[in-house]
């Protein structure tokens, strides 16, 4: 099972001008991670976008965290059924699940310190 930032963004951001990684990064003013279509740069931007998606889900629905199972439910629903899908997921999950932490977007300076 996987969470796809493109599928998630289509559900959450229908007003975005497009749903390619670079377009969504510009739409959300995410920090540039370097040259596009380079594995590390694209992975860093995708991680920042996923963090933004999780934060937006938390904000919109009053959640403490948006874990992987919620992301799976959101990407599988139709755009007009987003609210109902989240409510169904939360009702089914109850309090028995432990949500995954939100992945925070990182600054370029932080990323620079990760270099090996």
Rosetta blueprint (number, residue, H / E / L):
1 X L
2 X L
3 X L
4 X L
5 X H
6 X H
7 X H
8 X H
9 X H
10 X H
11 X H
12 X H
13 X L
14 X L
15 X L
16 X L
17 X L
18 X L
19 X L
20 X L
21 X H
22 X H
23 X H
24 X H
25 X H
26 X H
27 X H
28 X L
29 X L
30 X L
31 X L
32 X L
33 X L
34 X L
35 X L
36 X L
37 X L
38 X L
39 X H
40 X H
41 X H
42 X H
43 X H
44 X H
45 X H
46 X H
47 X H
48 X H
49 X H
50 X H
51 X H
52 X H
53 X H
54 X H
55 X H
56 X H
57 X H
58 X H
59 X H
60 X H
61 X H
62 X L
63 X L
64 X L
65 X L
66 X L
67 X L
68 X H
69 X H
70 X H
71 X H
72 X H
73 X H
74 X H
75 X H
76 X H
77 X L
78 X L
79 X H
80 X H
81 X H
82 X H
83 X H
84 X H
85 X H
86 X H
87 X H
88 X H
89 X H
90 X H
91 X H
92 X H
93 X H
94 X L
95 X L
96 X L
97 X L
98 X L
99 X L
100 X L
101 X L
102 X L
103 X L
104 X L
105 X L
106 X L
107 X L
108 X H
109 X H
110 X H
111 X H
112 X H
113 X L
114 X L
115 X L
116 X L
